[in-house]
Amino acid sequence: MNHPNPNPDPNPDPDPDRTTGLDAGGGVPPGETPPAESSMPGAGPQETHNPPTGWAKAPLALIMLVVAAVAALFIAFAVLRLL
């Protein structure tokens, strides 16, 4: 089933005669673009109620214990394989 092309102009580029914000050379005049990221550092509220903290000691110790157990398992497997 053929569907007719709803756009009679196959060119996907915007028509500069009908597009706002384009200069004659294709550039954009000042004020037509949004501000850059660095110009918006204070846009949100200052977050002071949830300051970042480091890792808690218990989870870090648990992770280290699991890593040590896995390493010991691989070392024991390698030693038993050599015998």
TORKOL-4160 file (C-alpha; in steps of 0.2 Angstrom, whole numbers, padded with zeros to 4 digits, m for minus):
83
<pt num="1" X="0000" Y="0000" Z="0000"/>
<pt num="2" X="0008" Y="0017" Z="m0005"/>
<pt num="3" X="0006" Y="0032" Z="0006"/>
<pt num="4" X="0008" Y="0049" Z="m0002"/>
<pt num="5" X="0022" Y="0059" Z="0005"/>
<pt num="6" X="0014" Y="0072" Z="0016"/>
<pt num="7" X="0028" Y="0084" Z="0013"/>
<pt num="8" X="0029" Y="0089" Z="m0005"/>
<pt num="9" X="0046" Y="0097" Z="m0003"/>
<pt num="10" X="0059" Y="0082" Z="m0001"/>
<pt num="11" X="0073" Y="0094" Z="0006"/>
<pt num="12" X="0074" Y="0091" Z="0025"/>
<pt num="13" X="0083" Y="0107" Z="0027"/>
<pt num="14" X="0073" Y="0122" Z="0034"/>
<pt num="15" X="0068" Y="0135" Z="0022"/>
<pt num="16" X="0079" Y="0151" Z="0026"/>
<pt num="17" X="0065" Y="0162" Z="0020"/>
<pt num="18" X="0052" Y="0155" Z="0033"/>
<pt num="19" X="0064" Y="0150" Z="0047"/>
<pt num="20" X="0066" Y="0163" Z="0061"/>
<pt num="21" X="0083" Y="0166" Z="0069"/>
<pt num="22" X="0094" Y="0163" Z="0054"/>
<pt num="23" X="0105" Y="0175" Z="0046"/>
<pt num="24" X="0109" Y="0176" Z="0028"/>
<pt num="25" X="0124" Y="0166" Z="0029"/>
<pt num="26" X="0115" Y="0152" Z="0039"/>
<pt num="27" X="0122" Y="0158" Z="0056"/>
<pt num="28" X="0112" Y="0162" Z="0072"/>
<pt num="29" X="0111" Y="0180" Z="0078"/>
<pt num="30" X="0115" Y="0183" Z="0097"/>
<pt num="31" X="0100" Y="0180" Z="0108"/>
<pt num="32" X="0093" Y="0166" Z="0098"/>
<pt num="33" X="0102" Y="0152" Z="0107"/>
<pt num="34" X="0100" Y="0146" Z="0125"/>
<pt num="35" X="0114" Y="0151" Z="0137"/>
<pt num="36" X="0129" Y="0140" Z="0139"/>
<pt num="37" X="0130" Y="0128" Z="0154"/>
<pt num="38" X="0143" Y="0138" Z="0163"/>
<pt num="39" X="0132" Y="0153" Z="0164"/>
<pt num="40" X="0119" Y="0144" Z="0174"/>
<pt num="41" X="0129" Y="0138" Z="0190"/>
<pt num="42" X="0117" Y="0146" Z="0202"/>
<pt num="43" X="0101" Y="0141" Z="0194"/>
<pt num="44" X="0096" Y="0129" Z="0208"/>
<pt num="45" X="0095" Y="0130" Z="0227"/>
<pt num="46" X="0110" Y="0128" Z="0237"/>
<pt num="47" X="0110" Y="0111" Z="0244"/>
<pt num="48" X="0117" Y="0111" Z="0262"/>
<pt num="49" X="0106" Y="0098" Z="0271"/>
<pt num="50" X="0114" Y="0083" Z="0263"/>
<pt num="51" X="0133" Y="0085" Z="0262"/>
<pt num="52" X="0143" Y="0071" Z="0254"/>
<pt num="53" X="0151" Y="0060" Z="0266"/>
<pt num="54" X="0164" Y="0045" Z="0263"/>
<pt num="55" X="0160" Y="0027" Z="0263"/>
<pt num="56" X="0154" Y="0020" Z="0279"/>
<pt num="57" X="0167" Y="0008" Z="0288"/>
<pt num="58" X="0155" Y="m0007" Z="0289"/>
<pt num="59" X="0151" Y="m0009" Z="0270"/>
<pt num="60" X="0169" Y="m0005" Z="0265"/>
<pt num="61" X="0175" Y="m0019" Z="0277"/>
<pt num="62" X="0163" Y="m0031" Z="0271"/>
<pt num="63" X="0168" Y="m0028" Z="0253"/>
<pt num="64" X="0186" Y="m0030" Z="0257"/>
<pt num="65" X="0182" Y="m0046" Z="0266"/>
<pt num="66" X="0173" Y="m0053" Z="0251"/>
<pt num="67" X="0187" Y="m0048" Z="0239"/>
<pt num="68" X="0200" Y="m0056" Z="0251"/>
<pt num="69" X="0189" Y="m0072" Z="0252"/>
<pt num="70" X="0188" Y="m0073" Z="0233"/>
<pt num="71" X="0207" Y="m0070" Z="0231"/>
<pt num="72" X="0211" Y="m0084" Z="0244"/>
<pt num="73" X="0199" Y="m0096" Z="0234"/>
<pt num="74" X="0209" Y="m0093" Z="0218"/>
<pt num="75" X="0225" Y="m0094" Z="0227"/>
<pt num="76" X="0220" Y="m0111" Z="0235"/>
<pt num="77" X="0214" Y="m0117" Z="0218"/>
<pt num="78" X="0230" Y="m0113" Z="0210"/>
<pt num="79" X="0240" Y="m0121" Z="0223"/>
<pt num="80" X="0230" Y="m0137" Z="0223"/>
<pt num="81" X="0231" Y="m0138" Z="0204"/>
<pt num="82" X="0250" Y="m0138" Z="0205"/>
<pt num="83" X="0251" Y="m0152" Z="0217"/>
